[in-house]
Amino acid sequence: MPRIFDLLPAPLLLFLLLFVGAGCYTSKEEGQALRRDLDKLNKHLHEDVVQSRKERKELQKVMEQATALLTRNSADVGAQVDRLQARIDKLTGQVEEQQKKVNDLDQQLAKLSVQVDRLSSGAPPPNQPPIPADPNALFKLAQSKLAAGEQEEARRLLRHFRSNNPTDSRVDQAQLMLGDSYFAEQQFAKAIVEYKKILEQHKKSRIYPDALYKTGMAFYQLKFCSDAKVFLDQLIKRHRRYRQAARARKVLRLIRIHRRNPAVCR
C-alpha cells in the first residue's frame, strides 16, 4: 500500500509540513488535535484508495464478462451457420432426388404417349389383329368382344372408334360400353371415370339414365354409399320410368338401413 504522503497533493503536503514544523511552538492540546485531523485525513484517503481499487476490479470483471459474452456469441453464430449449411445441403440432396424422380416420370410419360399415339392411329400392338377401317364393322366387333368377355380388346376397339369417329351417333354408347368393360372386371373406380364422361359430355343422350344408374351402382359396390345415393336419387327424381328404377329404389333402402354398417357403407 502506498504511503499516505505519496497520495497527498503538493500544496496540501507543504501546508502540513509547515503546520507540523510549527508544532514545536504549539500547545499539547493543539498537537493532539492536529494528530486527530491527520488520522481522519489518512482514513479518508485510505478509504478512497480501497474504493478505487474495488471499482477497478469491478470494471475489470465487467470487461472480462463482456469479452466472454462476445466470444460465446461468436461461437453461437458459427454454430448456427454450420446448422444452416447442413440444412441447405440436405435440402439440395432432396431437390436432386425429386428431380431424378421427375425425369423418370417424364421418360415413362414419353413411353405412354407413344402407346397412346399408336392406339389412336389404329396401329395394332404386336400379336394383335388389325382394326377394321369401317366404323360399323368396328363397332360390331367391339360389341362382340365385350359380349365374349374380352374386355381389354373391347376397350382397344372402343377407344379407336371413339377417337376416329367423334361425330358418330354411337359415341355415347361406345363410352358406356367402356365403363361396362371395367364394371364387368369389378374395376369400379375406372368404370365411374368412364360413366361420368357421359354425364358431363352427353347430357341429352338417351343413355344418360344408364350412366346415372351405373355410376351410382359402382359407388355402391365401392361402399361409398353417400355418393351412390346422390346419383340414384337423381335417377329416381328425373327418370322415374327407367327400367332399373325399382332396383335403384331397393339399393337406396339398403343404404338407409345399413348406412352405419361398415360392412356395407364406409
C-alpha positions as CSV (number, residue, x, y, z in Angstrom):
1,M,0.0,0.0,0.0
2,P,1.4,3.5,-0.9
3,R,2.4,5.8,1.9
4,I,-0.1,8.4,2.8
5,F,2.3,11.3,1.9
6,D,2.7,9.9,-1.6
7,L,-1.0,10.3,-2.2
8,L,-1.3,13.9,-1.0
9,P,-1.3,16.9,-3.4
10,A,1.9,19.0,-3.2
11,P,0.2,22.2,-1.8
12,L,-1.5,20.2,0.9
13,L,1.7,18.4,1.8
14,L,3.6,21.6,2.1
15,F,0.9,23.0,4.3
16,L,1.0,20.0,6.6
17,L,4.8,20.1,6.8
18,L,4.7,23.8,7.8
19,F,2.0,23.1,10.2
20,V,3.8,20.2,11.7
21,G,7.0,22.2,11.8
22,A,5.2,24.9,13.8
23,G,4.1,22.2,16.2
24,C,7.1,22.8,18.3
25,Y,5.7,26.0,19.3
26,T,2.0,24.9,19.8
27,S,0.4,23.5,22.9
28,K,0.0,19.9,23.6
29,E,-3.8,20.1,23.0
30,E,-3.2,21.7,19.6
31,G,-0.8,18.9,18.7
32,Q,-3.3,16.3,19.7
33,A,-6.0,18.0,17.6
34,L,-3.6,18.1,14.7
35,R,-3.0,14.4,15.1
36,R,-6.7,13.6,15.0
37,D,-7.1,15.7,11.9
38,L,-4.2,13.8,10.2
39,D,-5.7,10.5,11.3
40,K,-9.1,11.4,9.8
41,L,-7.4,12.6,6.6
42,N,-5.4,9.4,6.4
43,K,-8.5,7.3,7.0
44,H,-10.5,9.1,4.2
45,L,-7.6,8.8,1.8
46,H,-7.3,5.1,2.6
47,E,-11.0,4.6,2.0
48,D,-10.7,6.4,-1.3
49,V,-7.8,4.1,-2.3
50,V,-9.7,1.0,-1.3
51,Q,-12.9,2.1,-3.2
52,S,-10.8,3.0,-6.3
53,R,-9.3,-0.5,-6.3
54,K,-12.7,-2.1,-5.8
55,E,-14.2,-0.2,-8.7
56,R,-11.2,-1.1,-10.8
57,K,-11.7,-4.8,-10.0
58,E,-15.4,-4.5,-10.8
59,L,-14.6,-2.8,-14.1
60,Q,-12.1,-5.5,-15.0
61,K,-14.7,-8.1,-14.1
62,V,-17.3,-6.4,-16.4
63,M,-14.8,-6.3,-19.2
64,E,-14.0,-10.0,-18.8
65,Q,-17.7,-10.8,-18.8
66,A,-18.2,-8.7,-22.0
67,T,-15.3,-10.4,-23.7
68,A,-16.6,-13.8,-22.7
69,L,-20.1,-12.9,-24.0
70,L,-18.8,-11.7,-27.3
71,T,-16.7,-14.8,-27.7
72,R,-19.7,-17.0,-26.8
73,N,-22.0,-15.1,-29.2
74,S,-19.4,-15.5,-32.0
75,A,-19.3,-19.3,-31.3
76,D,-23.1,-19.4,-31.3
77,V,-23.3,-17.6,-34.6
78,G,-20.7,-20.0,-36.0
79,A,-22.8,-23.0,-34.8
80,Q,-25.9,-21.6,-36.4
81,V,-24.1,-21.1,-39.7
82,D,-23.0,-24.7,-39.6
83,R,-26.5,-25.9,-38.9
84,L,-27.9,-23.8,-41.7
85,Q,-25.3,-25.1,-44.1
86,A,-26.1,-28.7,-43.1
87,R,-29.8,-27.9,-43.7
88,I,-29.1,-26.4,-47.1
89,D,-27.0,-29.5,-48.1
90,K,-29.9,-31.8,-47.0
91,L,-32.5,-29.8,-49.0
92,T,-30.2,-29.7,-52.0
93,G,-30.0,-33.5,-51.9
94,Q,-33.8,-33.8,-51.6
95,V,-34.2,-31.5,-54.6
96,E,-31.8,-33.6,-56.6
97,E,-33.7,-36.7,-55.7
98,Q,-37.0,-35.2,-56.6
99,Q,-35.6,-34.0,-59.9
100,K,-34.5,-37.6,-60.7
101,K,-38.0,-38.8,-60.0
102,V,-39.4,-36.2,-62.3
103,N,-37.0,-37.2,-65.0
104,D,-38.0,-40.8,-64.6
105,L,-41.7,-39.9,-64.8
106,D,-41.0,-37.9,-67.9
107,Q,-39.5,-40.9,-69.5
108,Q,-42.5,-43.1,-68.5
109,L,-44.9,-40.5,-69.9
110,A,-43.0,-40.4,-73.2
111,K,-43.4,-44.1,-73.5
112,L,-47.1,-43.9,-72.7
113,S,-47.5,-41.1,-75.2
114,V,-46.1,-43.4,-77.9
115,Q,-48.5,-46.1,-76.9
116,V,-51.5,-43.7,-77.0
117,D,-50.5,-42.4,-80.4
118,R,-50.3,-45.9,-81.7
119,L,-53.7,-46.7,-80.3
120,S,-55.2,-43.5,-81.7
121,S,-53.7,-44.2,-85.2
122,G,-55.1,-47.7,-85.2
123,A,-51.8,-49.4,-85.5
124,P,-52.2,-52.7,-83.6
125,P,-49.6,-53.7,-80.9
126,P,-47.6,-56.8,-81.7
127,N,-49.7,-60.1,-82.0
128,Q,-53.0,-58.1,-82.1
129,P,-55.3,-58.2,-85.1
130,P,-55.8,-55.1,-87.2
131,I,-58.6,-52.7,-86.5
132,P,-61.4,-52.5,-89.1
133,A,-61.5,-49.3,-91.1
134,D,-65.3,-49.3,-91.4
135,P,-67.0,-47.7,-88.4
136,N,-69.9,-50.2,-88.5
137,A,-67.7,-53.2,-88.6
138,L,-65.5,-51.7,-85.9
139,F,-68.5,-51.1,-83.6
140,K,-69.9,-54.6,-84.1
141,L,-66.5,-56.1,-83.4
142,A,-66.2,-54.2,-80.2
143,Q,-69.7,-55.4,-79.2
144,S,-68.8,-59.0,-79.9
145,K,-65.6,-58.8,-77.9
146,L,-67.4,-57.2,-74.9
147,A,-70.0,-60.0,-75.0
148,A,-67.3,-62.6,-75.2
149,G,-65.7,-61.3,-72.1
150,E,-62.6,-60.0,-74.0
151,Q,-62.7,-56.7,-72.1
152,E,-59.2,-55.4,-72.9
153,E,-59.6,-56.0,-76.6
154,A,-63.1,-54.4,-76.5
155,R,-61.6,-51.3,-74.9
156,R,-59.0,-51.1,-77.5
157,L,-61.6,-51.2,-80.3
158,L,-64.0,-48.8,-78.5
159,R,-61.3,-46.2,-77.9
160,H,-60.3,-46.3,-81.5
161,F,-63.9,-45.9,-82.5
162,R,-64.4,-43.0,-80.2
163,S,-61.3,-41.1,-81.3
164,N,-61.7,-41.7,-85.0
165,N,-65.5,-41.2,-85.3
166,P,-66.2,-38.2,-82.9
167,T,-69.4,-37.3,-84.7
168,D,-70.9,-40.8,-84.9
169,S,-74.2,-41.1,-83.1
170,R,-72.9,-44.1,-81.2
171,V,-70.0,-42.4,-79.5
172,D,-72.0,-42.1,-76.2
173,Q,-72.9,-45.8,-76.4
174,A,-69.2,-46.7,-77.0
175,Q,-68.4,-44.6,-73.9
176,L,-71.0,-46.5,-71.9
177,M,-69.5,-49.8,-73.1
178,L,-66.1,-48.7,-72.0
179,G,-67.5,-48.2,-68.5
180,D,-69.3,-51.6,-68.7
181,S,-66.0,-53.3,-69.6
182,Y,-64.4,-52.1,-66.3
183,F,-67.6,-52.8,-64.3
184,A,-67.5,-56.5,-65.6
185,E,-63.9,-56.8,-64.2
186,Q,-65.0,-55.2,-60.9
187,Q,-62.7,-52.2,-61.6
188,F,-65.4,-49.9,-60.3
189,A,-63.3,-46.8,-59.9
190,K,-62.3,-46.9,-63.5
191,A,-65.9,-47.6,-64.5
192,I,-67.0,-44.5,-62.7
193,V,-64.4,-42.4,-64.7
194,E,-65.9,-43.6,-68.0
195,Y,-69.5,-43.3,-67.0
196,K,-69.0,-39.7,-65.7
197,K,-67.8,-38.7,-69.2
198,I,-71.3,-39.4,-70.4
199,L,-72.8,-37.3,-67.6
200,E,-70.5,-34.4,-68.4
201,Q,-70.4,-34.6,-72.2
202,H,-73.6,-36.2,-73.3
203,K,-76.3,-34.8,-71.0
204,K,-79.0,-35.1,-73.6
205,S,-78.2,-38.6,-74.6
206,R,-80.8,-41.3,-74.4
207,I,-78.4,-43.4,-72.4
208,Y,-77.9,-40.7,-69.8
209,P,-80.1,-42.6,-67.3
210,D,-78.0,-45.7,-67.8
211,A,-74.9,-43.6,-66.9
212,L,-76.6,-42.3,-63.7
213,Y,-77.7,-45.7,-62.6
214,K,-74.4,-47.4,-63.3
215,T,-72.4,-44.7,-61.7
216,G,-74.5,-45.0,-58.5
217,M,-74.1,-48.8,-58.6
218,A,-70.4,-48.6,-59.0
219,F,-70.1,-46.3,-56.0
220,Y,-72.3,-48.7,-54.0
221,Q,-70.0,-51.6,-54.9
222,L,-67.1,-49.5,-53.5
223,K,-69.2,-48.9,-50.3
224,F,-69.3,-45.2,-50.9
225,C,-73.0,-45.0,-50.0
226,S,-73.4,-41.3,-49.8
227,D,-72.0,-40.9,-53.3
228,A,-74.2,-43.7,-54.6
229,K,-77.2,-42.1,-53.1
230,V,-76.6,-38.8,-54.9
231,F,-76.7,-40.5,-58.4
232,L,-79.5,-42.9,-57.6
233,D,-81.6,-40.1,-56.1
234,Q,-81.2,-38.1,-59.4
235,L,-82.2,-41.2,-61.4
236,I,-85.4,-41.7,-59.4
237,K,-86.4,-38.0,-59.5
238,R,-85.6,-37.3,-63.1
239,H,-86.3,-40.7,-64.7
240,R,-89.0,-42.5,-62.8
241,R,-89.9,-44.9,-65.6
242,Y,-86.3,-46.0,-66.1
243,R,-86.2,-49.8,-66.4
244,Q,-83.9,-50.1,-63.4
245,A,-85.7,-47.6,-61.2
246,A,-87.1,-50.4,-59.0
247,R,-83.6,-51.8,-58.4
248,A,-82.3,-48.3,-57.7
249,R,-85.0,-47.8,-55.0
250,K,-84.1,-51.1,-53.4
251,V,-80.5,-50.0,-53.2
252,L,-81.5,-46.7,-51.7
253,R,-83.5,-48.5,-49.0
254,L,-80.5,-50.7,-48.2
255,I,-78.3,-47.6,-47.9
256,R,-80.8,-46.1,-45.4
257,I,-80.9,-49.3,-43.4
258,H,-77.1,-50.0,-43.4
259,R,-75.6,-46.5,-43.6
260,R,-73.9,-47.1,-40.3
261,N,-72.8,-50.6,-41.1
262,P,-69.1,-50.5,-42.1
263,A,-69.5,-53.8,-44.0
264,V,-72.0,-52.1,-46.4
265,C,-71.1,-48.4,-46.2
266,R,-67.8,-46.7,-45.5
